[in-house]
């Protein structure tokens, strides 16, 4: 059995290592957003003061702050925090990166997978940093087209590689549960630079790899 002193020591160690399961919110933002969502509940015909909804405005306020936390992240700093000199000059691909974002037109979710590749030209970055860049841009109000090019441009500007390739496949709730209501539609966007644009074989290798089940 772990005593209280050991538990406290473990919690402090985890916090020093950059992990804490305690959610932190800006109190002023939560308070202001909560009042807005309280009014929203009233406007749609609900009673925001009934038992099941008393805490809902605060919960939604915290949820929207989490879903848009990308505004407080700097993707370039993420890449540059783990930028290393390396002679490797073949394709580096991180595929099937989960994305969860919100359509800026209706503020409804879209979600799917991002596949990101680059060919180094003297520099590489930590593999997790690529996923973190995807997260930083996706956790904002977005359109899929812009999200795709933002990820591409970030890697291009930070690493100056021989080329970057990004493909995103996503389902959009604004198409599935409202409007046209097409539940099985999937939107695919792509963005390329450098050798991925100029060399057909390189681009075809990328497309083949993201469609292969190698694991």
Secondary structure, 3 states (H helix, E strand, C coil): CCCHHHHHHHHHHHHHCCCCCCCCCCHHHHHHHHHHHHHHHHHCCCCCCCHHHCCHHHHHHHHHHHHCHHHHCCHHHHHHCCEEECCCCCEEEEEEEEEEEEECCCCCEEEEEEEEEEECCCEEECHHHHHHHHHHHHCCEECHHHHHHHHHHHHHHHHCCCEEEEEEEEEEHHHHCCCCCCCCCCEEEEEECCHHHHCHHHHHHHHHHHHCCCC
